[in-house]
Amino acid sequence: MCGIAGLYSPIGRPIDLKVVEAMIQAQIHRGPDGEGYVLVDPTGKDKPVSVSGRLTGTLSTWAPGYSLGLGHRRLAIIDLTPLGHQPMATEDGRCWVTYNGELYNYVELRDELRAKGYRFRSNSDTEVLLAAYREWGEACLTRFNGMFAFALWDGLSRRLFCARDRLGEKPFYYRWDGEQFAFASEIKGLLPACGRPTPNHRAVFAYLDGAALDDSNDTFFDRILQLPPAHSLTVQNARVSLARYWNLPTTAADTGLSSREAAESFRHLFSDAIRIQLRSDVPLGTCLSGGLDSSSIVCVATDLISKGEAEPLQTFSSCFEDPAYDERGFIKSVLARTGAEPHYTFPDPKELAATVEQLVWQQDEPFGSSSIFAQWNVMRLAAQQGMKVLLDGQGADELLAGYHRFFGAFFADLLAEGRGLTLLRELRAYRRLHGRISRYAVADFARALLPSSLVSAVRGRMTGSANWLGAEFRRQWGFSMPERSAGPSSHFQRLQRGLLTGKGLRALLHYEDRNSMAFGIETRLPFLDYRVVEYLYGLDPSHKIHLGWTKAILREAMEGILPEEVRWRADKMGFVTPEDQWLRTSLRELVRDTLADARTRVRGYLNVEAAQRAFESHVAGRTNIGNTIWRWLNVELWCRRFVDRDPCAARVS
């Protein structure tokens, strides 16, 4: 896990070494274990210049003839020796790579490549990546099981080849102005090459009006893009082209399997995903919320580790004194089952008020809620305990129908298919387990059956966005929701595909990466092993929702592995915070001051008077619009940090 950046001028203009170095220095938190650069002459006239350590301390500011520069900050996880230093070259020096991520199947790939005659100097997965590219070219991407973002200079074909993993666990941002291509792991790493940023007002509107985050290739920064998950990018002959190399399956994996057969197949895949993700040369632990997903990882990982007679697994949990948000009872059940060694953190709302600007800086873009503050605290605690790798349960809700909104789509499909008796049975089971049908399930039931434009209008009326958004801002940047595009015929599968590839998982992976890397920690996500993803996505919804239970297949697969009180939890929390209450107490004055500030009014995003009235209604307890208020606060703090002042000089330590 690392930070990467680079500059490339296909028209042959020499790159500015100070800019390349500044791009890497802005991401120093991603790689505390080393720094390196390579300068390349794409024409091949001059030999590449490799630098370990600071670049401008070794070379002059300008390097005539070198129009490509790659930089790297290293977080050493596999092969801690200098042999794992990056940027790394092939043995003949024709290909160079700067790479962020892990190939979990690097051991198997290395054995396969050795059988083909390749020799390896290191034990790093980076060298395996280079050899795989030399052997299979672009097709190497389909052989990788891992999370990755990299840029590889191919001196044989004189092209820069970049790629991002299937689900987008690792970030890759870029800007191309027709003369220079710049890329980095984080947007802040791009800013030294891009000059003073300007907001992408359409992204700001979509965020304020509909909570849209990371649901397209655009960012909140005008003309800065992100490489989509499961895509490669090639810069050659002064042209940039993108290509998709992986898709979610279109054919079902379910061929009449019984629930028991499906669960056994899933358990085998899930266990193997954890097995290969336990590979590490540094201390490794797990997040543990007490929920079904992280508890499953802890229990399976403990069983795998115990076979090697290793030290007890270290777990890291976010807790609250408020019993409505505290999950220590479930956590203790998992600890009693596994013998894992626990570590707890208690997020303090007063600290959130003091550090929210640091969170905004670290995330690069506005974020959806204060819930990431709980995860932030967990990552900080893990770093304090010497951890460098954590396993986490991200992705399970999207794959296993863990959100209550899946019930709405599931019920809509049963209705559309004329399965009235099954629908009635499921509704009764839902009421027995969960009580009143949640508004999220109702909303997705309506969304499945009604035109998108009508759903958008109703949502705006219910949230009040028609009142508190600035009128001119809405007129200029507002847009109608497009009607649903062609895709899976099932409402359930359309929702699942949308969450996996658009609004939903991509934003959560953004938070996961920034929160962990802020403290030099690599997080690994077993549920997003592509084999697990392909298998679960192709299963019939009845394997995921059954008699009112979400994640039915996981519950069955974990029989005898999870404590029963955890396996049959009907509620769901995760790393949550009491956001609504915090906005009424510790964050109240920060919000009031922000709304009253002249800068907020001049920006024009909000109808400030309407927003103030809505906020005071929330403070008084008459309404509950914490997520909406958080977005107002977040977008204004983001503008002050990245737009109103030079962001390259705005680093928060």
C-alpha positions in Angstrom: 0.0 0.0 0.0 1.5 3.3 -1.0 1.1 6.7 -2.6 1.8 7.2 -6.3 2.1 10.2 -8.6 3.6 11.1 -11.9 3.8 13.6 -14.8 4.1 12.8 -18.5 4.4 15.1 -21.4 3.7 13.1 -24.6 4.8 16.1 -26.7 8.3 15.9 -25.1 8.3 18.9 -22.8 10.7 18.4 -19.9 8.9 17.9 -16.6 9.4 20.2 -13.5 11.0 18.0 -10.8 9.8 20.3 -8.0 6.2 19.6 -9.1 6.7 15.9 -9.2 8.3 16.0 -5.7 5.5 18.2 -4.3 2.9 15.7 -5.7 4.5 12.9 -3.7 5.1 15.0 -0.6 1.4 15.9 -0.4 0.8 12.1 0.1 3.6 11.3 2.5 1.0 9.9 5.0 0.3 7.1 2.5 3.9 5.8 2.6 6.0 6.4 5.7 8.6 3.8 4.8 10.4 5.3 1.8 10.4 7.6 -1.1 11.6 7.1 -4.7 11.4 8.5 -8.3 12.4 7.6 -11.8 12.9 10.0 -14.7 12.4 8.5 -18.2 13.2 9.7 -21.6 10.4 8.2 -23.7 12.6 8.4 -26.9 15.1 6.1 -25.3 18.1 8.3 -26.0 18.9 8.8 -22.4 18.9 6.1 -19.8 16.3 6.3 -16.9 17.5 8.0 -13.8 16.3 6.3 -10.5 16.4 8.2 -7.3 15.9 6.9 -3.8 14.9 9.6 -1.4 14.1 13.3 -2.1 14.3 14.1 -5.8 15.3 17.8 -5.9 18.0 17.1 -3.3 19.7 14.8 -5.8 19.0 16.5 -9.2 18.5 20.0 -10.5 15.0 21.4 -10.9 14.9 20.7 -14.6 16.0 17.6 -16.3 16.3 18.2 -20.1 15.2 15.2 -22.1 13.1 13.7 -19.4 9.5 14.2 -20.1 8.2 11.4 -17.8 8.6 11.2 -14.0 7.1 8.6 -11.7 7.1 9.0 -7.9 6.3 6.7 -5.0 5.8 6.8 -1.2 6.2 3.3 0.3 4.2 1.5 2.9 6.2 -1.7 3.2 3.9 -4.7 3.7 5.4 -7.6 1.6 9.2 -7.9 1.4 10.4 -5.1 3.8 13.9 -5.0 2.3 15.2 -2.4 -0.2 14.5 -4.9 -3.0 10.9 -3.8 -2.7 11.7 -0.2 -3.4 9.7 1.6 -6.0 9.5 2.8 -8.8 10.6 -0.7 -9.8 12.0 -1.8 -13.2 12.0 -5.0 -15.1 15.4 -6.7 -15.3 16.1 -5.2 -18.7 15.1 -1.7 -17.6 12.5 -1.3 -20.3 9.4 -1.1 -18.0 9.0 0.9 -14.9 6.0 0.8 -12.4 4.8 2.9 -9.5 2.1 0.8 -7.8 -0.3 1.1 -4.9 -2.0 -2.0 -3.5 -1.6 -5.7 -3.0 -1.9 -8.8 -5.2 -3.1 -11.4 -2.8 -2.4 -14.2 -5.3 1.2 -13.1 -5.9 2.6 -16.3 -4.6 0.6 -18.4 -7.1 1.4 -16.0 -9.9 5.1 -16.0 -9.1 5.2 -19.8 -9.2 3.4 -19.8 -12.6 5.8 -17.2 -14.0 8.9 -19.0 -12.6 7.7 -22.1 -14.5 7.8 -19.9 -17.7 11.4 -19.0 -17.0 11.1 -15.7 -15.1 13.6 -15.0 -12.3 12.8 -12.9 -9.3 15.2 -10.9 -7.1 12.7 -10.0 -4.4 9.7 -11.5 -2.6 7.5 -8.5 -3.5 4.3 -8.6 -5.4 5.5 -5.5 -7.3 8.0 -7.6 -9.2 5.3 -10.2 -9.9 3.1 -7.4 -11.4 5.9 -6.4 -13.7 6.6 -10.0 -14.8 2.9 -10.6 -15.3 2.7 -7.6 -17.6 5.7 -8.7 -19.6 4.1 -12.1 -20.0 0.5 -11.3 -20.6 0.3 -7.6 -21.5 -2.9 -5.9 -20.6 -4.5 -9.3 -20.0 -2.5 -9.6 -16.8 -5.3 -7.5 -15.1 -7.7 -10.4 -15.4 -5.2 -12.7 -13.5 -4.8 -10.3 -10.5 -6.7 -11.0 -7.4 -6.2 -8.0 -5.3 -6.6 -4.2 -4.9 -4.4 -2.0 -7.0 -3.8 1.2 -8.8 -0.6 1.6 -10.9 1.1 3.4 -13.7 3.5 1.4 -15.8 5.8 2.8 -18.5 6.3 0.4 -21.3 9.5 1.4 -23.1 8.9 -1.2 -25.8 5.7 0.3 -27.1 6.4 3.8 -25.7 3.2 4.1 -23.7 2.1 4.7 -20.2 -0.3 2.0 -19.1 -2.4 2.6 -15.9 -5.1 0.5 -14.2 -7.4 0.3 -11.2 -8.8 -2.8 -9.5 -12.2 -4.3 -10.2 -14.3 -2.6 -7.5 -12.2 0.5 -7.0 -10.6 -0.2 -3.6 -7.5 1.8 -4.5 -7.8 5.3 -6.0 -6.4 6.8 -9.2 -7.0 10.4 -10.1 -5.8 12.2 -13.2 -5.8 15.3 -15.3 -5.1 15.5 -19.0 -5.0 18.9 -20.8 -3.8 17.7 -24.2 -0.2 18.4 -23.4 0.5 16.9 -20.0 -0.9 13.9 -18.2 -0.8 14.0 -14.4 -1.9 11.3 -11.9 -1.9 10.6 -8.2 -3.4 8.4 -5.5 -5.2 11.4 -4.0 -6.5 14.6 -5.4 -4.3 16.7 -3.2 -1.4 14.9 -4.9 -2.5 16.3 -8.2 -2.9 19.9 -7.1 0.7 20.9 -7.4 0.5 20.1 -11.2 -2.9 21.6 -11.7 -2.8 25.1 -10.2 -5.5 26.7 -8.2 -8.6 24.4 -8.3 -12.2 25.5 -9.1 -15.3 23.6 -7.9 -17.2 21.3 -10.2 -20.6 22.9 -9.5 -22.5 20.1 -11.0 -20.9 17.7 -8.5 -21.6 20.1 -5.7 -25.3 20.3 -6.7 -25.7 16.5 -7.0 -24.1 16.2 -3.5 -26.3 18.8 -1.8 -29.5 17.8 -3.6 -29.2 14.1 -3.7 -26.2 13.1 -1.5 -24.4 11.9 -4.6 -20.7 10.9 -4.0 -18.3 9.0 -6.2 -21.1 7.9 -8.5 -19.3 9.0 -11.7 -15.8 9.7 -13.1 -16.1 13.4 -12.1 -14.8 14.8 -8.9 -15.7 18.0 -6.9 -12.7 19.6 -8.7 -13.2 20.9 -12.2 -11.3 18.9 -14.8 -9.9 16.4 -12.4 -11.2 12.9 -13.0 -11.0 9.5 -11.4 -10.2 6.3 -13.4 -13.3 4.1 -13.0 -13.0 0.8 -11.3 -12.2 -2.2 -13.6 -10.7 0.1 -16.2 -7.3 0.6 -17.7 -6.0 3.9 -19.1 -3.4 4.3 -21.8 -1.4 7.4 -22.8 0.2 6.9 -26.2 0.8 9.2 -29.2 -0.6 12.2 -27.2 -3.9 10.4 -26.8 -5.6 9.1 -23.7 -7.9 6.1 -24.0 -9.8 4.0 -21.4 -10.9 0.4 -21.6 -13.0 -1.8 -19.3 -11.4 -5.2 -18.5 -14.1 -6.7 -16.1 -17.8 -6.7 -15.6 -20.2 -8.1 -13.1 -21.5 -11.4 -14.4 -24.6 -11.4 -16.6 -25.4 -15.1 -16.0 -26.5 -16.5 -12.7 -24.2 -18.6 -10.5 -27.4 -20.1 -9.0 -28.3 -23.3 -10.9 -31.0 -24.6 -8.6 -28.7 -24.8 -5.5 -30.3 -25.5 -2.2 -29.7 -23.0 0.6 -27.2 -25.4 2.2 -25.3 -26.0 -1.0 -25.1 -22.3 -1.8 -23.9 -21.6 1.8 -21.2 -24.3 1.6 -19.8 -22.9 -1.7 -19.8 -19.4 -0.3 -18.1 -20.5 2.9 -15.3 -22.1 0.9 -14.7 -19.0 -1.2 -14.9 -16.6 1.7 -12.5 -18.7 3.8 -10.0 -18.8 0.9 -10.3 -15.0 0.4 -9.4 -14.5 4.0 -6.6 -17.0 3.8 -4.7 -15.2 1.0 -5.5 -11.8 2.6 -3.7 -12.8 5.8 -0.4 -12.8 3.9 1.7 -10.1 5.4 5.3 -9.4 6.7 4.0 -6.9 9.2 1.5 -6.9 12.1 -2.1 -7.6 11.0 -5.4 -7.2 12.8 -9.1 -6.8 12.1 -11.8 -4.2 12.5 -14.7 -5.5 14.7 -18.0 -3.7 15.0 -19.9 -6.6 16.5 -22.0 -6.9 13.3 -22.4 -9.9 11.2 -19.7 -9.0 8.6 -16.7 -8.1 10.7 -17.5 -10.8 13.2 -17.5 -13.4 10.4 -14.1 -12.2 9.3 -12.7 -12.3 12.8 -14.0 -15.8 13.5 -12.8 -17.3 10.2 -9.4 -15.5 10.4 -8.9 -16.8 13.9 -9.6 -20.4 12.8 -7.1 -20.0 10.0 -4.5 -18.4 12.2 -4.8 -20.9 15.0 -3.7 -23.7 12.6 -0.3 -21.9 12.4 -0.2 -21.4 16.2 0.2 -17.6 15.8 -0.3 -14.9 18.4 -4.0 -13.9 19.1 -5.7 -11.8 16.5 -5.9 -8.1 17.4 -9.3 -6.4 17.0 -10.2 -2.7 16.9 -13.7 -1.4 17.7 -15.5 1.9 18.0 -17.9 2.1 21.0 -20.2 4.5 22.7 -21.5 5.0 26.2 -25.0 5.5 24.7 -26.4 1.9 24.6 -28.4 2.8 21.5 -25.1 3.0 19.6 -22.9 0.6 21.6 -22.2 -2.9 20.4 -19.8 -4.2 23.1 -22.2 -7.0 24.0 -21.9 -8.5 20.6 -18.2 -7.8 20.4 -17.6 -9.6 23.7 -19.4 -12.7 22.3 -17.0 -12.8 19.4 -14.0 -12.3 21.7 -15.1 -15.1 23.9 -15.5 -17.4 20.8 -12.1 -16.5 19.3 -9.8 -15.4 22.1 -8.9 -12.3 20.1 -7.3 -9.4 21.9 -9.6 -6.3 21.9 -8.8 -2.6 21.6 -11.6 0.0 22.0 -12.0 3.6 21.0 -14.7 6.0 22.1 -15.3 8.8 19.5 -15.6 12.2 21.2 -18.0 14.7 19.5 -15.9 17.6 20.9 -12.9 16.2 19.1 -14.9 15.9 15.9 -15.8 19.6 16.1 -12.1 20.4 16.5 -10.8 18.0 13.8 -13.5 18.2 11.1 -11.2 20.4 9.0 -8.5 17.7 9.1 -11.1 15.1 8.0 -12.1 17.3 5.1 -8.5 17.7 4.1 -7.8 14.0 4.3 -10.9 13.0 2.4 -10.2 15.5 -0.5 -13.9 15.9 -1.1 -17.0 16.4 1.0 -18.3 13.2 2.6 -21.7 11.9 3.5 -21.9 11.8 7.2 -20.0 11.9 10.5 -20.0 8.1 10.6 -16.5 8.1 9.1 -15.3 9.8 12.3 -15.8 6.4 14.1 -13.7 4.7 11.4 -11.1 7.4 11.7 -10.8 6.7 15.4 -10.5 3.0 14.8 -7.6 3.5 12.3 -5.8 5.9 14.6 -6.1 3.4 17.5 -4.7 0.6 15.3 -1.8 2.7 14.3 -1.1 3.5 17.9 -1.0 -0.2 18.6 1.6 -0.8 15.8 -0.8 -2.3 13.2 0.0 -1.8 9.5 -2.7 -4.1 8.0 -6.4 -4.5 9.0 -9.1 -6.7 7.6 -12.5 -5.0 7.3 -16.0 -6.0 6.2 -16.7 -3.4 3.5 -18.8 -4.6 0.6 -20.9 -7.2 2.4 -24.0 -5.1 2.7 -24.1 -4.4 -1.1 -23.5 -8.1 -2.0 -25.7 -9.7 0.7 -28.6 -7.3 0.7 -27.7 -6.0 4.2 -29.5 -2.6 3.7 -33.2 -2.5 4.5 -33.8 -0.7 1.2 -33.2 -4.1 -0.5 -36.5 -5.3 1.0 -38.3 -2.6 -1.1 -36.8 -3.9 -4.3 -37.3 -7.5 -3.3 -41.0 -6.9 -2.5 -41.4 -5.1 -5.8 -40.1 -8.0 -7.7 -42.4 -10.5 -5.9 -45.3 -8.2 -6.8 -44.2 -7.9 -10.4 -43.8 -11.6 -10.7 -47.3 -12.3 -9.4 -46.0 -14.1 -6.3 -48.5 -12.7 -4.0 -48.4 -15.5 -1.4 -44.6 -15.3 -1.1 -44.9 -11.5 -0.8 -47.4 -11.8 2.0 -45.3 -14.3 3.8 -42.2 -12.1 3.6 -44.1 -9.0 4.7 -45.3 -10.9 7.8 -41.8 -12.1 8.6 -40.4 -8.6 8.1 -43.0 -7.1 10.6 -42.3 -9.9 13.1 -38.5 -9.2 13.0 -38.3 -5.5 12.4 -41.6 -3.9 13.2 -42.8 -1.1 10.9 -41.5 -1.3 7.4 -38.6 1.2 7.2 -38.8 4.3 5.1 -35.8 3.1 3.1 -37.7 0.0 2.1 -40.8 2.0 1.3 -38.7 4.4 -0.8 -37.1 1.7 -2.8 -40.4 -0.1 -3.3 -41.7 3.2 -4.8 -38.5 3.8 -6.7 -38.8 0.4 -8.4 -42.4 1.1 -9.6 -42.5 4.8 -10.3 -40.8 7.0 -12.9 -37.4 8.4 -11.8 -38.6 12.0 -12.4 -41.5 11.5 -10.0 -39.3 9.9 -7.4 -36.9 12.8 -7.6 -39.7 15.4 -7.2 -41.1 13.6 -4.2 -37.6 13.2 -2.6 -37.0 16.9 -3.0 -40.3 17.7 -1.4 -39.7 15.4 1.5 -36.2 16.6 2.2 -37.0 20.2 1.7 -34.2 20.7 -0.8 -36.5 22.7 -3.0 -36.5 25.3 -0.2 -33.0 25.5 1.1 -31.0 25.2 -2.1 -30.1 28.6 -3.6 -32.6 29.4 -6.4 -30.0 30.6 -8.9 -27.7 27.6 -8.1 -30.6 25.2 -8.7 -31.6 27.0 -11.9 -28.1 26.9 -13.3 -26.8 23.5 -12.2 -29.9 21.4 -11.4 -30.9 18.6 -13.7 -33.7 16.1 -14.0 -33.1 12.6 -12.8 -32.6 10.4 -15.9 -35.0 7.6 -16.4 -33.6 4.2 -15.5 -31.3 2.9 -18.2 -31.4 -0.6 -19.6 -29.9 -3.2 -17.3 -31.0 -6.2 -15.2 -34.8 -6.8 -15.4 -35.0 -7.5 -11.7 -35.5 -4.4 -9.4 -33.4 -6.2 -6.8 -30.4 -6.8 -9.2 -30.7 -3.2 -10.6 -30.4 -1.9 -7.0 -27.5 -4.2 -6.2 -25.6 -3.4 -9.4 -26.1 0.3 -8.8 -24.8 0.1 -5.2 -21.8 -1.9 -6.3 -20.8 0.2 -9.3 -22.2 3.6 -8.7 -23.6 5.5 -5.7 -22.9 3.4 -2.7 -19.8 1.2 -2.4 -17.5 3.6 -4.3 -18.0 6.3 -1.7 -17.5 3.9 1.2 -14.3 2.6 -0.4 -13.1 6.3 -0.7 -13.6 6.7 3.0 -11.9 3.4 3.8 -8.8 4.3 1.8 -8.4 7.8 3.1 -9.1 7.0 6.8 -6.7 4.1 6.8 -4.0 5.7 4.8 -4.1 8.8 6.9 -2.4 6.7 9.5 -0.3 4.5 7.3 -2.5 1.5 7.5 -3.5 -0.9 4.7 -7.1 -2.2 4.9 -8.1 -5.5 3.1 -11.6 -6.4 2.3 -12.3 -10.2 2.0 -15.9 -9.7 0.8 -14.6 -7.9 -2.3 -12.4 -10.8 -3.5 -13.6 -10.8 -7.0 -14.4 -14.6 -6.8 -16.8 -13.9 -3.9 -18.3 -10.9 -5.7 -19.0 -12.8 -8.8 -20.5 -15.7 -6.9 -22.7 -13.7 -4.6 -23.9 -11.3 -7.3 -25.1 -14.2 -9.4 -27.2 -15.8 -6.7 -31.0 -15.6 -6.6 -32.2 -12.9 -4.2 -33.9 -15.6 -2.1 -30.4 -16.7 -0.9 -29.9 -13.2 0.5 -33.3 -12.3 1.8 -35.4 -15.0 3.4 -38.3 -14.8 5.8 -37.4 -11.3 6.9 -33.7 -12.0 7.3 -31.0 -10.1 5.4 -27.7 -11.9 4.5 -29.4 -15.3 4.7 -26.6 -17.1 3.0 -23.9 -15.7 5.3 -26.0 -16.6 8.4 -26.3 -20.2 7.2 -22.6 -20.4 6.1 -21.4 -19.2 9.5 -23.3 -21.9 11.5 -20.9 -23.3 14.0 -18.5 -20.5 13.3 -20.2 -17.3 14.7 -21.8 -17.0 18.1 -25.5 -17.6 17.7 -26.5 -14.2 19.2 -24.4 -12.5 16.5 -25.4 -14.8 13.7 -29.1 -14.1 14.3 -28.8 -10.3 14.9 -31.8 -8.6 13.3 -30.5 -5.1 13.8 -27.7 -3.4 12.0 -25.3 -0.6 12.9 -21.6 -0.8 11.9 -19.3 2.1 12.6 -22.1 4.7 13.3 -22.2 7.9 15.3 -25.1 9.7 17.0 -24.9 12.4 14.3 -28.4 13.8 14.8 -27.7 14.4 18.5 -24.2 15.7 17.9 -25.6 18.4 15.6 -27.9 19.5 18.3 -25.1 19.7 20.9 -21.3 19.7 20.3 -21.5 20.6 16.6 -24.4 23.1 17.0 -22.4 26.3 17.2 -20.1 25.3 14.4 -23.1 24.8 12.1 -24.7 28.1 13.2 -21.4 30.0 12.7 -20.9 28.4 9.2 -24.5 29.3 8.1 -24.1 32.9 9.4 -20.8 33.4 7.7 -20.8 35.8 4.7 -18.7 33.3 2.7 -21.5 30.8 2.8 -24.0 33.3 1.6 -21.8 34.7 -1.2 -21.2 31.2 -2.5 -24.9 30.9 -3.4 -25.2 27.2 -2.9 -27.8 27.6 -0.1 -30.8 29.7 0.6 -29.2 30.6 3.9 -32.4 31.8 5.7 -34.3 28.6 4.8 -31.3 26.5 5.8 -31.1 28.3 9.2 -34.8 27.8 9.9 -34.4 24.1 8.9 -31.4 23.7 11.2 -33.2 25.3 14.2 -36.1 23.0 13.6 -33.6 20.1 13.8 -32.0 21.5 17.0 -35.5 21.8 18.6 -36.2 18.1 17.8 -39.1 18.9 15.4 -37.3 17.3 12.5 -34.4 14.9 12.0 -32.3 16.0 9.0 -28.8 15.4 10.3 -27.4 14.0 7.0 -28.7 17.0 5.1 -27.2 19.5 7.6 -23.9 17.6 7.5 -23.7 18.2 3.8 -24.3 21.9 4.2 -21.4 22.1 6.7 -19.1 19.8 4.8 -19.4 21.5 1.4 -18.6 24.9 3.0 -15.6 23.6 4.9 -14.4 21.9 1.8 -14.6 25.2 -0.2 -12.7 27.0 2.5 -9.9 24.4 2.6 -9.5 23.7 -1.1 -11.0 26.7 -3.0 -10.6 29.8 -1.0 -6.9 29.3 -0.3 -3.9 27.7 -1.9 -4.5 24.0 -1.1 -0.9 23.2 -1.7 0.0 25.3 1.3 -3.1 24.1 3.3 -1.9 20.8 4.7 -3.3 19.9 8.1 -0.9 18.1 10.2 
